[in-house]
């Protein structure tokens, strides 16, 4: 069995019908998680448009720290592959980069392309735990925290803060580098810190080359951002309640909506692993899960794991792009063929099936005319 | 005086543009058909409110809750009085008139407001007078008076105007382009990334390492500001008359902003 209602195993068809009924009858449905292959995320946006739902990816908070800074002031970013090829200086901000595996790769090589080719690569750490196995120069972060330290470095780089300073050497190295890369986790430094970092990078580009390299989230957030952009022209937190996509990062935060009682039904899409939100126990929810137990939500439907059970388009962190992954190619968590999972259909198929069963009367039929409000 | 009395708010309701000028030409029956819902139910004003219109310059909204978004958004003239709480984006983009709220406001009160006066008797949520996602500016010339505490990022990216508050959370005046904020207290790291603008507080949390003290200052401009605020907010006025210590910042960015706090 790959479908459950109230924890009881049922035929998949019955579960899909229950899911459609739940969403069709809801006043404020939300489709959240979106930790899935691109085709399933696209199907989720299509379903949201049909039932007037809002959307919120599991990657939301960290993703919006980056998107907010990008929308406010722009960003000059690079990819992990470009950093490996070109960077003669890498600055790792905070603890998160040390847990990513990226720094070990960067430390093992030297720039082979571009203006820094043939130079050694230096690794700097600001406020990170470091790693005894990776040679680096460590600068401690002060009590004020990472966001404040980024501001300090920016002030030093621009010459607005006087020189005898513990971070003056770090600022001098950034200015002297031929191709510097600053690795950071937007979730760790926040929206304000990210915007300040983008400002630092832009300032440095007055005198040399420097790029920001955000660590991706593990929940397909970057891919969801692209699907949202081509589907709605906006960011991922959109709502279709009025028949057209409205972007509102505050209003369509699923956790906020659940807490304030604004949503009365939800669909949680996670064909790849993602932590279940606390509200899944209080809001009537349909969960499409790659690794279901059956009791996670009111209706649970098992779906195939992309890149494992079937080939799928997924976020590729190294290329910083959506890329095809063949079946059985997923590196993390690949396991022996599981007969239950391998028989499960793709989430996109289930979502399309749910959408065909939404009665036309409950679908959003008339986009609001511009004169009405 | 026209009155809208809320009967129920089963979902977030969008009241943008519903001001005395809009109602001036509408019958109560026409007003009842104005769409305010945010779900596919297509709720109208008449579905949620009891409507009484008399064509006057004052609109009273009674029984308001934090689900009522964008009250007074785009207001150009006249007066809106709200009894109760309001949701997000109170007075967004307003250019004139007055807006008063007896309770508390959600996030982004006064965002992009170019003129007029907003008074909130209670607290305000995050980014009061602050910029929306990707927006050019927060408060942009209007006056925003908060009787209670404001959340984080008060006046975030504000470009012009005046904010008065009893207190504010962390990062007051973040990314400020210009304008003035006077409060009883700020949380940690006021003025993060501010380019220009003036912050004044009786007390504050931790200061950023990119703010530097520039000494005790006895500036005529602060006395003039005190005089202009006397009628509006006597507490703010008396704070401005105290001898002040000045900090310049944020040196991470342009560094032409300033933070004043009593020297005593």
Interface residues (C-beta under 8 A of the other chain):
Chain A: X27 X28 X51 X52 X64 X67 X68 X71 X72 X142 X143 X144 X147 X148 X150 X151 X152 X154 X155 X160 X161 X192 X195 X196 X199 X235 X239 X241 X242 X243 X247 X249 X250 X251 X260 X262 X362 X363 X364 X366 X368 X372 X373
Chain B: X10 X11 X12 X14 X16 X17 X34 X35 X36 X37 X38 X39 X40 X41 X42 X66 X67 X69 X88 X107 X108 X131 X133 X134 X153 X157 X171 X174 X175 X189 X192 X193 X206 X208 X209 X210 X250 X251 X252 X253 X255
